[in-house]
Amino acid sequence: LLHLLVLKVLFPDLRVAVSEPLADRRALALRLGADAAVAPAEARAAVVALSDGLGADVAFDTVGGTGPLDSALACTREGGTVVLFAHAPASERAGFDLNAFFKSERKLIATYSSALAEQREIYRLLATRRLDPSPLLTHRLPLARLGEAMELGSARQALKVLLVVPEGAEARRP
């Protein structure tokens, strides 16, 4: 959903489809500007419909693992690009058809944490308030409840949790 927000700020007319298993997150994606928000099984059909049958120019895998990678590859057009922006479980290995990948001239790019220039651009968008990530904030908890915040995220009951330092508390420096 954060990628959706960034894409819509940078390219307002870009058609974006979001693949998401949770219905409430699909509804949020539509409110945030997605042109389609569908369950993963419907991703390819949604992308085909949005692209007049061509497939996506770029698909972002922000989940990780073989299933999302296979889906992203299936959604891209010939010559399209898949950007891996998530860890896969340690035991998983990619298992796609290398010859089909080669013949379709698709590209696979992995990024662990965007380049410094991209991070500066995101900071600029935040500082100028062009990018507003606040719709993704679902919980606000005191720092002392860090464990609860982690559990909410792990259980997929929260998108983003803001941990708040109580008023009057001073930051301790070593």
Sequence and secondary structure as in RCSB ss.txt:
>XXXX:A:sequence
LLHLLVLKVLFPDLRVAVSEPLADRRALALRLGADAAVAPAEARAAVVALSDGLGADVAFDTVGGTGPLDSALAC
TREGGTVVLFAHAPASERAGFDLNAFFKSERKLIATYSSALAEQREIYRLLATRRLDPSPLLTHRLPLARLGEAM
ELGSARQALKVLLVVPEGAEARRP
>XXXX:A:secstr
 HHHHHHHHH TT   EEE S HHHHHHHHHTT SEEE GGGHHHHHHHHTTTS EEEEEE S SHHHHHHHHHH
EEEEEEEEE S   TT      HHHHHHTT EEEE SS  HHHHHHHHHHHHTTSS  GGGEEEEEEGGGHHHHH
HHHHTTS SEEEEE  TT      
